[in-house]
């Protein structure tokens, strides 16, 4: 294969230049090196960031602004910054979901607390209604969420929004004392998964000068031989590892010995005990992110472990009480987000279903941005098969994506039997119970499963939040 030709993944042809428009021969050579290593996993997909030269300029400008626009000012004012407010004013008449809901004629400055909330349920039911009129839908990229919050949804994203993660990674690494110098002769990161099935790919990152990005799954059947995952990690020598707590726990279990310069954990909250064990074994900073697919990164752990500093300046976070009204700083309530950089999903008072409080006092680490304290987010729940092996809840959510529903709750009883409660879009269109059981049979290893449907699931809980996974073990 010459470096700039098509590549073949499971019989599907991918043109490198279509997925990565700014690709260079040296970048393609790195892709070949990552894919063709004798200890490489089985690849099942290809990914490219789709950044154009104009997109790259926007991403780089956003990265510069992360350092220049760090101020607690908008939290002191009690409403979003003028820049965020002006952006939302322009979007109100352009976003179908905003202009068609009751009370659409409001003054944002004078009546901020009267602005209706958005929720994950809105996105699950009608994601296309949040795309502004006239948007260039040819640039759309679809991200499937894991469903760890009870809603598995498809997030409509733009390449610029998706690739704004990279400058935020740069910022967080530097805040934790690291100074990466990305280039096309290195692998920037390995994204580690521990699931029954997930995407595996190797590609390059345009905004990091063609540095490599690899996504792997630690499932043993996806590797050429025992110990290959550890061998491959050493051979690729990534600067940092990315993943979720369950994946990192699996790394410890398998004895993967490669020591990166940092570990960044996302998706669900990491227990303090696991963080301590990872730090001691891998001898590097373990950085916890508060983030979601629909919002992007929200906050990162203070270098002095003193709360979560708000990360991007283009979002506004307020804390809402049970009645929906904003609470004073220091009082605990539901986290609500406005702003962001995804042109296909503008957020206007988006309820996260997570809870905490805002601290605007100065921090000794030197970051002036407020901190989220007492964060009560998504906690990983470990489920088990009959032989004692673990079930990753993400595998359950992934298996349910083929069905139409709003929320779910999965319960494992002490006798290992399982119950699944689904909230259908309507009882007339509820999924076929037998098909749902069949879809989960392999994931559960044959454990007995009962499926029920409840149109009121989550309706009586705070913020409409459902605890998606419960274990009595």
C-alpha positions in Angstrom: 0.0 0.0 0.0 1.4 3.4 -0.9 0.9 5.9 1.9 -1.8 8.1 0.4 -4.0 5.4 -1.2 -7.1 3.8 0.3 -6.9 1.6 3.4 -9.1 -1.4 3.9 -10.8 -2.1 7.2 -13.0 -5.3 7.2 -13.7 -5.0 3.5 -14.5 -1.3 3.6 -12.4 1.2 1.7 -11.4 4.5 3.3 -9.8 7.3 1.5 -7.4 9.0 3.9 -7.7 12.4 2.3 -11.5 12.3 2.7 -11.3 11.6 6.5 -8.3 13.9 7.1 -8.2 16.6 4.4 -4.9 18.1 5.5 -3.1 14.8 5.7 0.6 14.6 4.7 2.6 11.6 3.5 4.4 11.5 6.9 1.1 11.3 8.7 -0.1 8.5 6.5 3.2 6.6 7.2 2.4 6.9 11.0 -1.0 5.5 10.4 0.5 2.5 8.7 3.0 2.1 11.5 0.3 2.1 14.1 -2.0 -0.3 12.2 0.7 -2.8 10.9 2.6 -3.4 14.2 2.7 -7.2 14.9 1.1 -6.7 18.3 -1.6 -4.4 17.0 -5.3 -5.2 17.9 -7.9 -6.2 15.3 -9.1 -2.9 13.7 -12.7 -2.5 12.8 -13.0 1.2 11.8 -11.2 4.3 10.6 -11.6 7.8 11.9 -10.5 11.2 10.6 -11.0 14.6 12.1 -12.2 16.2 8.9 -10.6 19.5 9.7 -10.1 22.0 6.8 -7.5 24.8 6.9 -10.2 27.2 8.0 -11.4 24.8 10.7 -7.8 24.5 12.0 -7.5 28.2 12.4 -10.7 28.3 14.5 -9.5 25.4 16.7 -6.1 27.1 17.3 -7.7 30.4 18.1 -10.0 28.7 20.6 -6.9 27.1 22.2 -5.2 30.5 22.6 -8.4 32.0 24.1 -8.4 29.3 26.8 -5.4 31.0 28.4 -6.5 34.6 27.7 -10.1 34.6 28.8 -10.0 33.0 32.2 -12.1 35.1 34.5 -14.8 34.5 37.2 -16.6 37.6 36.1 -19.7 36.1 34.6 -20.4 34.1 37.7 -20.2 37.2 39.9 -22.8 38.8 37.6 -25.2 35.9 37.9 -25.9 35.7 34.1 -23.8 34.6 31.1 -21.0 36.8 29.8 -22.0 39.4 27.2 -20.4 37.2 24.5 -22.4 34.1 25.4 -25.6 36.2 25.8 -25.2 37.8 22.4 -24.7 34.5 20.8 -27.8 33.0 22.4 -29.8 36.1 21.3 -28.9 35.5 17.7 -29.8 31.8 17.9 -33.2 32.2 19.5 -35.0 32.8 16.2 -32.8 30.4 14.2 -33.1 27.2 16.3 -36.5 25.5 15.8 -36.6 24.0 19.3 -36.1 27.5 20.8 -38.6 29.5 18.8 -41.4 26.9 18.9 -41.6 26.3 22.6 -43.9 28.2 25.0 -42.5 31.5 26.2 -40.1 31.9 23.3 -40.6 35.7 23.4 -38.4 36.6 26.3 -35.7 39.0 27.2 -32.6 37.1 28.1 -31.0 39.8 30.3 -34.2 40.8 32.2 -35.9 37.4 32.3 -33.0 34.9 32.5 -34.7 32.7 35.1 -37.8 32.5 32.9 -35.9 30.8 30.0 -37.1 27.2 29.8 -34.6 24.4 30.5 -33.3 22.0 28.0 -32.8 18.3 29.0 -31.2 15.2 27.7 -34.8 14.0 27.0 -35.2 16.8 24.5 -32.2 15.5 22.6 -33.3 11.9 22.7 -36.7 12.9 21.3 -35.9 15.5 18.7 -32.2 16.1 18.1 -32.7 17.7 14.7 -34.8 20.5 16.2 -31.6 22.0 17.7 -29.8 22.5 14.4 -30.1 26.2 13.4 -31.7 27.2 10.2 -29.3 27.4 7.3 -26.6 25.3 9.0 -24.2 23.4 6.7 -25.4 19.9 7.4 -22.8 18.5 5.1 -20.3 19.0 8.0 -22.3 17.0 10.5 -20.5 14.2 12.4 -22.6 11.9 14.6 -21.4 10.9 18.0 -23.2 8.1 19.9 -23.3 8.6 23.6 -22.6 5.6 25.9 -26.0 5.8 27.7 -24.4 5.7 31.1 -27.0 8.3 32.3 -30.0 6.4 31.2 -30.4 8.2 27.8 -28.5 6.8 24.9 -28.6 9.5 22.3 -27.0 10.6 19.0 -25.2 13.9 19.3 -25.0 16.0 16.1 -21.5 17.5 16.1 -19.3 19.7 13.9 -15.6 18.9 13.2 -14.5 22.2 14.9 -16.6 21.4 18.0 -15.2 17.8 18.2 -11.6 18.9 17.7 -11.8 21.6 20.3 -11.1 18.8 22.7 -7.4 18.9 21.7 -6.6 22.4 22.9 -8.4 21.7 26.1 -6.3 18.6 26.6 -3.2 20.7 26.0 -4.4 23.2 28.6 -5.1 20.6 31.2 -1.8 18.8 30.7 0.1 22.0 31.0 -1.8 23.0 34.1 -0.6 19.7 35.6 3.0 20.4 34.8 3.5 18.7 31.5 4.6 20.3 28.2 3.8 18.2 25.2 5.4 19.0 21.9 3.2 17.2 19.3 4.6 16.0 16.0 4.0 13.4 13.4 6.7 11.0 14.7 4.8 10.3 17.9 1.6 8.9 19.3 -0.2 11.5 21.3 -2.7 9.1 23.1 -4.3 5.7 23.3 -8.0 5.8 24.2 -8.5 2.6 26.2 -11.8 0.8 26.3 -12.9 -2.3 28.2 -16.2 -3.3 26.5 -17.8 -6.3 24.8 -17.6 -4.4 21.5 -16.4 -0.9 20.6 -14.7 0.9 17.8 -11.0 0.3 17.3 -9.0 2.5 15.0 -5.7 4.3 14.5 -5.5 7.8 13.0 -3.8 11.2 13.3 -4.7 14.5 14.9 -4.5 17.5 12.6 -4.3 20.2 15.3 -1.4 18.2 16.9 0.7 18.3 13.8 -0.2 14.7 12.7 0.5 13.0 16.1 -1.1 9.6 16.4 -4.4 8.8 18.1 -5.3 5.1 18.8 -8.5 3.6 20.2 -8.2 0.1 21.6 -10.4 -2.4 23.4 -8.9 -4.6 26.1 -11.1 -7.6 25.3 -8.6 -10.5 24.9 -10.2 -11.9 21.7 -9.3 -8.6 19.9 -5.6 -9.1 20.2 -3.2 -11.4 18.3 -1.8 -13.1 21.4 -1.6 -12.9 25.2 0.2 -9.8 26.4 -0.2 -8.0 23.1 -2.0 -5.0 24.6 1.0 -4.3 26.9 3.5 -4.9 24.1 1.6 -2.6 21.7 1.3 0.2 24.4 5.1 0.1 24.9 5.8 0.1 21.2 3.5 3.0 20.5 4.8 5.0 23.5 1.8 7.4 23.8 2.2 10.6 25.7 -1.0 10.1 27.7 -3.7 7.5 28.1 -7.4 8.4 27.9 -10.4 6.3 29.0 -12.9 5.7 31.8 -12.5 4.2 35.3 -13.6 0.8 34.3 -11.0 0.7 31.5 -8.2 1.8 33.8 -9.3 -0.8 36.4 -9.0 -3.4 33.6 -5.5 -2.2 32.8 -4.5 -2.8 36.4 -6.1 -6.2 36.3 -4.3 -7.3 33.1 -1.0 -5.9 34.5 -0.4 -3.5 31.6 2.9 -2.0 32.6 3.3 0.9 30.2 3.7 4.2 32.1 2.4 7.3 30.3 3.2 10.8 31.3 -0.5 11.3 32.3 -3.8 9.6 32.6 -7.0 11.5 31.7 -10.3 9.9 32.9 -13.7 10.9 31.5 -17.3 9.7 31.2 -18.0 8.7 34.8 -16.7 9.7 38.2 -13.5 8.0 39.4 -13.4 6.7 43.0 -10.6 8.1 45.1 -9.2 4.6 45.8 -8.8 3.8 42.2 -7.2 7.2 41.5 -4.7 6.5 44.3 -3.9 3.0 42.9 -3.4 4.3 39.4 -1.1 7.1 40.6 1.0 4.6 42.6 1.3 2.1 39.8 1.8 4.3 36.8 3.6 7.1 38.6 2.0 10.0 36.7 -0.8 12.5 37.2 -4.3 11.1 37.0 -6.6 13.9 35.8 -10.3 13.6 36.1 -12.6 15.4 33.6 -16.2 16.3 34.1 -17.6 16.1 30.6 -20.3 14.7 28.3 -20.7 14.2 24.6 -23.4 16.9 24.3 -21.4 19.6 26.2 -17.8 18.6 25.7 -15.4 19.1 28.6 -16.8 21.1 31.4 -14.3 21.0 34.2 -11.0 19.4 35.2 -9.5 18.4 38.6 -7.5 21.1 40.2 -3.7 20.4 40.2 -3.9 20.5 44.0 -7.0 18.2 44.1 -9.2 21.0 45.3 -12.3 20.6 43.3 -13.0 20.8 39.5 -12.0 24.1 37.8 -14.4 25.1 35.0 -12.4 24.5 31.8 -13.7 26.4 28.8 -14.7 30.1 29.0 -17.5 29.8 26.4 -19.9 28.1 28.7 -21.9 29.4 31.7 -22.8 27.2 34.6 -25.5 27.9 37.0 -26.8 25.8 39.9 -30.6 25.3 39.9 -32.7 24.4 43.0 -35.7 22.0 43.1 -38.0 24.9 41.9 -35.8 25.6 38.9 -34.5 28.9 40.2 -30.8 29.6 40.3 -29.2 29.1 43.7 -26.5 31.4 45.3 -22.9 30.3 45.1 -22.1 27.7 47.6 -25.5 26.1 47.6 -25.9 22.6 46.2 -28.2 22.0 43.3 -28.5 20.7 39.7 -25.8 21.8 37.2 -27.2 23.7 34.2 -25.1 24.7 31.2 -25.4 27.4 28.6 -23.1 28.1 25.6 -20.5 25.8 24.0 -18.9 25.6 20.6 -21.0 23.0 18.8 -23.0 25.0 16.0 -25.3 22.0 15.6 -26.3 21.8 19.3 -26.4 25.2 21.0 -27.1 24.8 24.7 -29.5 27.1 26.5 -30.0 26.2 30.2 -29.2 22.6 29.6 -29.9 20.4 32.7 -27.1 17.9 33.2 -28.8 15.8 35.8 -25.6 16.1 37.9 -25.3 18.0 41.1 -22.8 20.2 42.9 -22.1 23.8 43.9 -20.0 26.7 42.6 -17.1 28.1 44.5 -15.8 31.4 43.2 -13.2 31.9 45.9 -9.5 32.2 44.7 -7.6 28.9 44.4 -4.0 28.5 45.5 -3.2 26.6 42.2 -3.5 29.9 40.3 -6.4 29.2 38.0 -8.9 32.0 38.4 -11.9 30.1 37.0 -14.5 29.0 39.6 -14.6 25.4 40.9 -17.4 22.9 41.0 -17.4 21.2 44.4 -19.4 18.3 45.8 -19.8 17.0 42.3 -22.3 14.1 42.2 -22.1 12.7 38.7 -22.3 9.4 37.0 -20.9 6.7 39.2 -19.7 3.4 37.5 -21.6 0.3 38.6 -20.0 -3.1 38.2 -22.3 -5.9 37.1 -21.3 -9.6 37.0 -22.0 -12.7 34.9 -22.6 -16.1 36.4 -18.9 -17.0 36.2 -18.0 -13.9 38.2 -16.6 -11.9 35.2 -17.5 -8.2 35.0 -20.1 -6.7 32.7 -19.4 -3.2 31.5 -22.7 -1.2 31.7 -21.6 0.6 28.5 -22.1 -2.8 26.7 -25.7 -2.9 27.8 -26.3 0.7 26.6 -24.6 0.0 23.3 -26.8 -3.1 22.7 -29.9 -1.1 23.4 -29.1 1.6 20.8 -30.9 -0.2 18.0 -34.2 0.3 19.9 -36.2 3.5 20.2 -36.6 4.6 23.8 -36.1 7.7 26.1 -34.5 6.3 29.2 -33.6 3.0 30.9 -32.9 1.5 34.3 -31.1 -1.8 34.5 -31.1 -3.7 37.9 -29.1 -6.8 38.8 -30.5 -8.7 41.8 -28.5 -10.7 44.4 -29.3 -13.9 42.6 -27.7 -12.4 39.4 -31.1 -12.2 37.7 -31.6 -8.9 35.8 -34.5 -6.5 35.2 -34.6 -3.8 32.5 -37.1 -1.0 32.6 -37.5 1.1 29.4 -39.3 4.3 29.0 -40.6 4.2 25.4 -41.2 7.2 23.2 -44.8 6.0 23.3 -46.4 2.7 24.4 -47.7 2.3 20.8 -44.1 2.2 19.5 -42.4 0.3 22.3 -39.6 -2.2 21.3 -40.3 -5.9 21.0 -39.5 -7.5 24.4 -38.1 -10.7 22.8 -35.8 -8.7 20.6 -34.5 -6.7 23.5 -33.8 -9.9 25.5 -32.0 -11.4 22.4 -29.9 -8.2 22.0 -28.6 -8.5 25.5 -28.2 -12.3 25.7 -24.5 -12.3 24.7 -23.6 -9.3 27.0 -25.3 -10.9 30.0 -23.8 -14.4 29.4 -27.2 -16.0 29.5 -28.4 -14.5 32.8 -32.2 -14.3 33.2 -33.6 -11.0 32.1 -37.1 -9.5 32.6 -38.0 -6.5 30.4 -40.7 -3.9 31.4 -41.9 -0.7 30.0 -42.8 2.4 32.0 -43.9 5.7 30.4 -43.3 7.5 33.7 -39.7 6.4 34.3 -37.8 9.4 35.6 -40.8 11.7 35.8 -40.9 11.8 39.6 -37.1 12.2 40.1 -35.2 15.4 40.6 -34.2 16.8 37.2 -35.8 13.8 35.5 -32.7 11.9 36.2 -32.8 8.1 36.3 -30.2 5.9 38.0 -29.5 3.8 34.9 -27.7 0.9 36.5 -28.3 -0.6 40.0 -26.6 -3.7 41.5 -27.7 -5.5 44.7 -24.4 -7.5 44.7 
